[in-house]
């Protein structure tokens, strides 16, 4: 009896142990099944989510978007990460990584939204009408408001390379190292750095600006450096106080400025300019109130030339370009300092016909006096005419006065002819003795034979001529004329 009781107690102890081992086995199998199911569900949900996002985008831009990489979705804080996004249409764009996230712990009526794009590669083509072929929204109705209010806070783009192919020019490559758009409260602050390379130009630089509502830009600054053809650009800065659209749908920039330092071989150019208003309405472009200074420094042995301009107005309408304003030029020649001042100048260029029409109604100059060392003489002139660019020919009129001598005549230029310059004029009085250099007078005859070798045709009439103490009336000089 006692032995049976012992066996019964031992059997009762073994039964609960087997149940515990069976329970652990069931738990392990359940955990393994859950892990396998979760992994499979994650893989399928990853592809389902990628397809769902691509379908949502395609519904808005008319198709062409695929997501080949992994998709990551986080509920709190909200974060969506996409990889391997491609768009194939008239061009092609690929984005290696796109991240959209929000910070729900931030205070405010709307949650901030942050967008990051990295590794963009693409190519875009320009149509014959000048528009670039880009994906455009295909929806007729505006998108519905999100269930949770959000506000765009930052957009960050890094490592972007785009090849742009204009319809009438060689392709160019634009590289964007980094661009960041940040909500600054009173507007959007844009900062970017990158480079661009074309057929004969390579530039790199930075851009900064503030973008307000209505696409109005404030405090724009663009700084560039690089090579354009044979010219090395050491520094080019462009700026504008404000850029925006006016009530009549024209684009207008105010408070514009530019500075330039460039060189080619031994020559150097320095430019500083400011303008009041730049306006473009789709058919015409106007630049008002342009003023500035330009200095050209040639080889080291030559003196620099400095030009100043003010009250310039530029008007471009189709192929027609018109320029009006005032300009000054000062330099030093081997004979001495020279200064020119043009007031009320007007230039009209027909780009399609290659025709330049110029009017210089008041051209004043100060040049060294050949008869008085160290002194200067003032000249006053008015010049007008036309120039054919393709034919390399031009013709016009000239009025010229120095002291009590006045010249009225017509000029012609033909750069491909044996006698490139032709002048037919009349001078009321001319005292050649006045313009002879100081010193002992020579009695040698004038070397008129050397004039025959000049590329010049001259028909000059002088009302009163004085030469070596001899006065002559109604004198006529003809040189290389038929």
C-alpha positions as CSV (number, residue, x, y, z in Angstrom):
1,X,0.0,0.0,0.0
2,X,2.8,2.4,0.8
3,X,4.7,1.7,-2.4
4,X,1.6,2.4,-4.5
5,X,1.1,5.6,-2.8
6,X,4.7,6.7,-3.6
7,X,4.3,5.8,-7.3
8,X,1.1,7.8,-7.4
9,X,2.7,10.9,-5.9
10,X,5.7,10.7,-8.4
11,X,3.3,10.4,-11.4
12,X,1.4,13.4,-10.1
13,X,4.6,15.4,-10.0
14,X,5.6,14.5,-13.5
15,X,2.3,15.5,-15.1
16,X,2.6,19.3,-14.2
17,X,6.2,19.3,-15.6
18,X,5.1,18.0,-18.9
19,X,2.4,20.6,-19.1
20,X,4.9,23.4,-18.4
21,X,7.3,22.1,-21.1
22,X,4.4,21.9,-23.6
23,X,3.3,25.5,-22.7
24,X,6.9,26.8,-23.3
25,X,7.0,25.0,-26.6
26,X,3.6,26.6,-27.7
27,X,4.9,30.0,-26.6
28,X,8.1,29.5,-28.7
29,X,6.2,28.4,-31.7
30,X,3.8,31.3,-31.4
31,X,6.6,33.8,-31.0
32,X,8.3,32.3,-34.1
33,X,5.1,32.4,-36.1
34,X,4.5,36.0,-35.0
35,X,8.0,37.1,-36.0
36,X,7.7,35.4,-39.4
37,X,4.3,36.9,-39.9
38,X,5.6,40.4,-38.9
39,X,8.6,40.1,-41.2
40,X,6.4,39.0,-44.2
41,X,3.8,41.6,-43.3
42,X,6.5,44.3,-43.1
43,X,7.9,43.3,-46.5
44,X,4.5,43.3,-48.1
45,X,3.4,46.5,-46.4
46,X,6.7,48.2,-47.4
47,X,5.9,47.5,-51.1
48,X,2.2,48.3,-50.6
49,X,3.1,51.6,-49.0
50,X,5.6,52.4,-51.8
51,X,3.0,51.7,-54.5
52,X,0.4,53.6,-52.6
53,X,2.6,56.7,-52.3
54,X,3.6,56.4,-56.0
55,X,-0.1,56.1,-57.0
56,X,-1.0,59.2,-54.9
57,X,1.8,61.2,-56.6
58,X,1.0,60.0,-60.1
59,X,-2.7,61.0,-59.6
60,X,-1.5,64.6,-59.1
61,X,1.2,64.9,-61.9
62,X,-0.2,62.6,-64.6
63,X,2.0,59.5,-64.0
64,X,5.6,58.6,-64.5
65,X,6.7,58.2,-60.9
66,X,8.1,54.9,-59.4
67,X,9.5,54.1,-56.0
68,X,12.1,51.3,-56.2
69,X,13.7,51.6,-52.7
70,X,12.5,50.9,-49.2
71,X,9.8,52.9,-47.5
72,X,9.9,53.8,-43.8
73,X,6.8,55.0,-41.9
74,X,6.8,56.2,-38.3
75,X,3.6,57.2,-36.5
76,X,4.9,59.3,-33.6
77,X,6.6,61.6,-34.3
78,X,5.3,61.4,-37.9
79,X,8.1,60.5,-40.3
80,X,8.0,59.2,-43.9
81,X,11.2,58.2,-45.7
82,X,11.3,57.1,-49.3
83,X,14.3,55.9,-51.4
84,X,14.8,55.3,-55.1
85,X,12.2,57.7,-56.4
86,X,12.2,58.1,-60.2
87,X,10.2,60.2,-62.7
88,X,10.3,59.4,-66.4
89,X,8.6,61.8,-68.8
90,X,9.9,64.2,-71.4
91,X,12.9,64.3,-69.0
92,X,14.1,62.1,-66.2
93,X,14.7,62.7,-62.4
94,X,15.8,60.3,-59.7
95,X,15.9,61.1,-56.0
96,X,18.0,58.8,-53.8
97,X,16.3,59.8,-50.5
98,X,13.2,61.8,-49.5
99,X,12.3,62.4,-45.9
100,X,9.1,64.1,-44.7
101,X,8.8,64.6,-41.0
102,X,7.0,66.7,-38.4
103,X,7.5,67.7,-34.8
104,X,4.3,67.4,-32.8
105,X,5.9,68.7,-29.6
106,X,6.3,72.2,-31.1
107,X,4.0,74.9,-29.9
108,X,1.6,76.6,-32.3
109,X,-1.7,76.2,-34.2
110,X,0.0,74.1,-36.9
111,X,2.7,71.4,-36.6
112,X,6.0,72.2,-38.5
113,X,6.7,70.1,-41.6
114,X,10.3,69.4,-42.7
115,X,11.2,68.0,-46.1
116,X,14.7,66.7,-47.0
117,X,15.8,65.6,-50.5
118,X,19.3,64.1,-51.1
119,X,21.0,62.7,-54.2
120,X,19.0,64.2,-57.1
121,X,20.0,63.3,-60.6
122,X,18.1,64.3,-63.7
123,X,17.8,65.9,-67.1
124,X,15.3,68.4,-68.4
125,X,14.6,69.6,-71.9
126,X,13.3,72.9,-73.2
127,X,10.5,73.0,-75.7
128,X,10.5,75.2,-78.8
129,X,8.1,77.7,-77.1
130,X,10.7,78.3,-74.4
131,X,9.0,76.4,-71.6
132,X,10.8,73.6,-69.8
133,X,9.1,70.1,-69.8
134,X,8.3,69.5,-66.2
135,X,5.7,67.4,-64.5
136,X,2.6,69.6,-63.9
137,X,-0.4,69.0,-61.6
138,X,-3.1,67.0,-63.3
139,X,-5.9,67.7,-60.8
140,X,-8.8,69.9,-61.6
141,X,-9.8,70.4,-57.9
142,X,-7.4,71.7,-55.2
143,X,-6.2,69.1,-52.7
144,X,-8.2,68.7,-49.5
145,X,-7.0,70.2,-46.3
146,X,-5.0,67.8,-44.1
147,X,-6.8,66.4,-41.0
148,X,-4.0,67.7,-38.8
149,X,-2.9,71.3,-39.6
150,X,0.7,71.5,-40.7
151,X,2.9,74.3,-41.8
152,X,6.0,74.0,-44.0
153,X,9.0,74.9,-41.9
154,X,12.1,73.8,-43.9
155,X,13.1,72.3,-47.2
156,X,16.6,71.0,-47.5
157,X,18.1,69.8,-50.9
158,X,21.6,68.4,-51.1
159,X,23.8,66.8,-53.8
160,X,21.6,67.6,-56.8
161,X,22.8,67.4,-60.4
162,X,20.6,68.4,-63.3
163,X,21.4,68.5,-67.0
164,X,19.5,71.3,-68.8
165,X,19.1,71.0,-72.6
166,X,17.8,74.2,-74.2
167,X,16.2,73.9,-77.6
168,X,18.7,76.2,-79.3
169,X,21.9,76.0,-77.2
170,X,24.3,73.3,-75.9
171,X,23.4,71.4,-72.7
172,X,24.5,72.8,-69.4
173,X,25.0,71.0,-66.0
174,X,23.8,72.6,-62.8
175,X,25.1,71.2,-59.5
176,X,23.5,72.2,-56.2
177,X,25.7,71.3,-53.3
178,X,23.1,72.5,-50.7
179,X,20.0,74.6,-50.7
180,X,17.9,75.4,-47.7
181,X,14.5,77.1,-47.5
182,X,13.6,78.1,-43.9
183,X,10.5,79.8,-42.4
184,X,11.8,83.0,-40.9
185,X,8.5,84.2,-39.6
186,X,8.4,87.3,-41.8
187,X,9.2,85.3,-44.9
188,X,11.2,82.4,-46.3
189,X,14.9,82.5,-46.1
190,X,16.7,80.9,-49.0
191,X,20.4,80.0,-49.0
192,X,22.1,77.9,-51.7
193,X,25.5,77.0,-52.9
194,X,26.4,75.2,-56.2
195,X,28.0,75.5,-59.6
196,X,27.1,75.4,-63.3
197,X,29.1,74.3,-66.4
198,X,28.3,74.8,-70.1
199,X,30.0,74.6,-73.4
200,X,32.5,77.5,-72.7
201,X,31.7,78.6,-69.2
202,X,32.1,77.3,-65.6
203,X,30.7,79.2,-62.6
204,X,30.3,78.5,-59.0
205,X,28.8,80.5,-56.2
206,X,26.2,81.2,-53.6
207,X,22.7,82.7,-53.4
208,X,20.8,84.2,-50.5
209,X,17.3,85.8,-50.4
210,X,14.1,86.2,-48.5
211,X,10.9,85.1,-50.2
212,X,7.6,86.6,-49.1
213,X,4.1,85.7,-49.9
214,X,3.1,86.1,-53.5
215,X,6.6,85.0,-54.7
216,X,8.1,88.4,-53.8
217,X,11.9,88.3,-53.2
218,X,13.8,90.6,-50.9
219,X,17.5,91.1,-50.2
220,X,18.7,89.0,-53.1
221,X,22.4,88.4,-53.3
222,X,24.2,86.2,-55.9
223,X,28.0,85.8,-55.7
224,X,29.8,84.0,-58.6
225,X,33.3,83.2,-59.8
226,X,34.6,81.1,-62.6
227,X,35.6,81.2,-66.3
228,X,33.5,82.4,-69.3
229,X,35.4,81.8,-72.5
230,X,38.8,83.4,-72.3
231,X,37.7,85.6,-69.4
232,X,38.5,84.7,-65.8
233,X,35.8,86.1,-63.4
234,X,37.4,86.6,-60.0
235,X,34.2,87.9,-58.4
236,X,30.7,88.8,-59.7
237,X,28.0,89.9,-57.3
238,X,24.4,90.7,-58.3
239,X,21.9,92.1,-55.8
240,X,18.3,93.4,-55.7
241,X,16.4,95.0,-52.8
242,X,13.1,93.6,-54.0
243,X,11.7,91.5,-56.9
244,X,8.0,90.8,-57.4
245,X,5.0,91.0,-59.7
246,X,3.2,94.2,-60.2
247,X,-0.6,94.7,-60.5
248,X,-0.4,94.5,-64.3
249,X,1.4,91.1,-64.1
250,X,4.8,92.5,-65.0
251,X,7.9,91.4,-63.1
252,X,9.9,94.2,-61.5
253,X,13.2,94.5,-59.6
254,X,14.1,97.5,-57.5
255,X,17.4,98.6,-56.0
256,X,19.5,96.4,-58.3
257,X,23.3,96.4,-58.2
258,X,26.3,94.6,-59.7
259,X,30.1,94.4,-59.0
260,X,32.6,92.6,-61.2
261,X,36.3,91.9,-61.1
262,X,37.5,90.0,-64.2
263,X,40.7,89.6,-66.2
264,X,42.0,88.3,-69.5
265,X,45.7,87.8,-70.0
266,X,47.2,91.0,-68.6
267,X,44.0,93.1,-68.9
268,X,41.8,93.6,-65.9
269,X,38.2,95.0,-65.6
270,X,36.5,96.4,-62.5
271,X,32.9,97.3,-62.7
272,X,30.4,98.7,-60.1
273,X,26.9,99.6,-61.2
274,X,23.5,100.4,-59.6
275,X,20.0,100.7,-61.1
276,X,16.7,102.0,-59.9
277,X,14.2,99.7,-61.6
278,X,14.3,96.6,-63.9
279,X,10.9,95.7,-65.4
280,X,9.8,92.8,-67.7
281,X,6.3,92.3,-68.9
282,X,6.7,89.4,-71.2
283,X,7.3,91.5,-74.4
284,X,9.5,94.4,-73.2
285,X,12.3,94.8,-70.7
286,X,13.3,98.2,-69.3
287,X,16.2,99.2,-67.0
288,X,15.9,102.7,-65.5
289,X,18.4,104.9,-63.7
290,X,21.5,102.9,-64.3
291,X,24.7,104.5,-63.0
292,X,28.2,103.2,-62.3
293,X,31.9,103.1,-62.9
294,X,34.1,100.8,-65.0
295,X,37.9,100.7,-65.1
296,X,39.9,98.8,-67.7
297,X,43.6,98.2,-66.9
298,X,45.4,97.0,-70.0
299,X,49.1,95.8,-70.0
300,X,51.3,97.1,-67.2
301,X,53.0,99.7,-69.4
302,X,49.6,101.3,-70.4
303,X,47.5,103.6,-68.3
304,X,44.0,102.4,-67.2
305,X,40.9,103.8,-68.7
306,X,37.9,104.7,-66.4
307,X,34.4,105.1,-67.7
308,X,31.5,106.6,-65.7
309,X,27.9,106.5,-66.7
310,X,24.7,107.8,-65.2
311,X,21.0,108.3,-66.0
312,X,21.2,105.3,-68.4
313,X,17.9,103.8,-69.7
314,X,17.8,100.5,-71.5
315,X,14.7,99.3,-73.4
316,X,14.6,95.9,-75.1
317,X,11.5,95.0,-77.1
318,X,11.9,91.9,-79.2
319,X,15.0,92.5,-81.4
320,X,15.1,96.2,-80.7
321,X,17.4,97.6,-78.1
322,X,17.5,101.3,-77.2
323,X,20.0,102.9,-74.8
324,X,20.0,106.5,-73.7
325,X,22.0,108.4,-71.0
326,X,25.3,110.1,-70.2
327,X,28.8,108.7,-70.1
328,X,32.4,109.9,-69.3
329,X,35.7,108.4,-70.3
330,X,39.1,109.3,-68.9
331,X,42.5,107.9,-69.7
332,X,46.1,108.8,-70.3
333,X,47.7,108.5,-73.8
334,X,51.4,108.9,-74.6
335,X,50.7,112.5,-75.5
336,X,48.9,113.2,-72.2
337,X,45.6,112.9,-70.4
338,X,42.3,112.6,-72.4
339,X,38.8,113.0,-71.2
340,X,35.5,112.5,-73.0
341,X,31.9,113.4,-71.9
342,X,28.8,112.4,-73.8
343,X,25.5,114.0,-72.7
344,X,22.1,112.8,-74.0
345,X,23.6,109.9,-76.0
346,X,21.1,107.6,-77.8
347,X,21.8,104.2,-79.3
348,X,19.3,102.0,-81.1
349,X,20.3,98.5,-82.1
350,X,18.1,96.2,-84.4
351,X,19.4,92.8,-83.5
352,X,17.6,91.0,-86.4
353,X,18.8,93.4,-89.1
354,X,22.3,94.0,-87.5
355,X,21.8,97.8,-87.7
356,X,23.1,100.3,-85.1
357,X,21.8,103.8,-85.1
358,X,23.8,106.3,-82.9
359,X,23.2,109.9,-81.8
360,X,25.8,111.8,-79.8
361,X,24.3,115.3,-79.7
362,X,26.8,116.7,-77.2
363,X,30.3,115.2,-77.1
364,X,32.9,117.2,-75.2
365,X,36.5,116.3,-75.0
366,X,39.7,117.6,-73.3
367,X,42.9,116.7,-75.0
368,X,46.6,117.8,-74.7
369,X,47.4,121.1,-76.6
370,X,50.0,120.1,-79.3
371,X,51.4,123.7,-79.3
372,X,51.6,124.3,-75.6
373,X,53.2,121.6,-73.5
374,X,51.3,120.8,-70.3
375,X,48.2,122.6,-71.5
376,X,44.9,121.2,-72.7
377,X,42.3,122.3,-75.3
378,X,38.5,121.7,-75.2
379,X,36.7,120.2,-78.2
380,X,33.0,120.1,-78.8
381,X,31.3,117.7,-81.3
382,X,28.0,116.2,-82.3
383,X,28.1,112.9,-84.2
384,X,25.3,110.7,-85.6
385,X,25.1,107.8,-88.0
386,X,24.3,104.2,-88.7
387,X,26.4,101.1,-88.7
388,X,25.8,97.8,-90.6
389,X,27.2,95.0,-88.5
390,X,27.3,92.3,-91.2
391,X,28.7,94.6,-94.0
392,X,31.1,96.4,-91.6
393,X,30.1,99.7,-93.1
394,X,28.7,102.9,-91.7
395,X,27.9,106.5,-92.6
396,X,26.7,109.7,-90.8
397,X,27.3,113.3,-90.0
398,X,29.7,115.2,-87.8
399,X,29.9,118.7,-86.4
400,X,33.2,119.7,-84.7
401,X,34.4,122.9,-83.0
402,X,37.7,123.8,-81.4
403,X,38.3,127.4,-80.3
404,X,37.2,129.5,-83.3
405,X,37.2,126.7,-86.0
406,X,34.1,124.8,-86.9
407,X,33.7,121.8,-89.1
408,X,30.5,120.4,-90.7
409,X,30.7,117.2,-92.8
410,X,29.7,113.6,-93.6
411,X,31.7,110.5,-92.8
412,X,31.7,107.0,-94.2
413,X,33.5,103.9,-92.9
414,X,34.1,100.6,-94.8
415,X,36.5,98.3,-92.9
416,X,37.0,96.0,-95.8
417,X,37.9,98.7,-98.4
418,X,41.3,100.0,-99.2
419,X,40.4,103.4,-97.9
420,X,38.5,102.6,-94.7
421,X,37.5,106.2,-93.8
422,X,36.0,108.8,-96.1
423,X,35.3,112.4,-94.9
424,X,33.7,115.2,-96.9
425,X,33.6,118.4,-94.8
426,X,33.9,122.2,-94.7
427,X,35.8,124.2,-92.1
428,X,35.0,127.9,-91.8
429,X,38.6,128.9,-90.6
430,X,41.7,126.9,-89.8
431,X,44.9,128.4,-88.4
432,X,47.5,125.6,-88.8
433,X,50.2,127.9,-87.3
434,X,48.3,127.9,-84.0
435,X,48.6,124.1,-83.7
436,X,52.3,123.8,-84.5
437,X,54.4,122.7,-81.6
438,X,56.6,125.2,-79.9
439,X,60.3,125.5,-80.9
440,X,62.3,126.5,-83.9
441,X,60.2,126.5,-87.1
442,X,61.4,124.4,-90.0
443,X,61.4,125.6,-93.6
444,X,61.1,122.1,-95.0
445,X,57.9,121.5,-97.1
446,X,55.1,119.6,-95.6
447,X,55.4,115.9,-96.2
448,X,52.1,115.6,-98.1
449,X,53.3,112.5,-100.0
450,X,52.9,110.5,-96.7
451,X,49.2,111.3,-96.6
452,X,48.7,109.4,-99.8
453,X,49.5,106.2,-98.0
454,X,46.8,106.7,-95.4
455,X,43.6,104.6,-95.6
456,X,41.7,107.8,-96.0
457,X,39.6,109.6,-98.6
458,X,39.3,113.3,-97.9
459,X,37.5,116.2,-99.5
460,X,38.0,119.2,-97.3
461,X,37.1,122.8,-98.0
462,X,38.5,125.6,-95.8
463,X,37.0,129.1,-95.9
464,X,40.0,130.9,-94.4
465,X,43.3,129.0,-94.1
466,X,46.5,130.3,-92.5
467,X,49.7,128.3,-93.0
468,X,53.2,129.6,-92.2
469,X,52.0,133.1,-92.2
470,X,50.2,132.9,-95.5
471,X,46.4,133.4,-95.6
472,X,44.3,131.7,-98.2
473,X,40.6,131.8,-99.0
474,X,38.3,129.0,-100.2
475,X,41.0,126.4,-100.1
476,X,40.1,122.8,-101.1
477,X,42.1,119.7,-100.2
478,X,41.3,116.4,-101.9
479,X,43.1,113.2,-101.0
480,X,42.7,109.7,-102.6
481,X,39.4,110.9,-104.2
482,X,38.4,109.9,-107.7
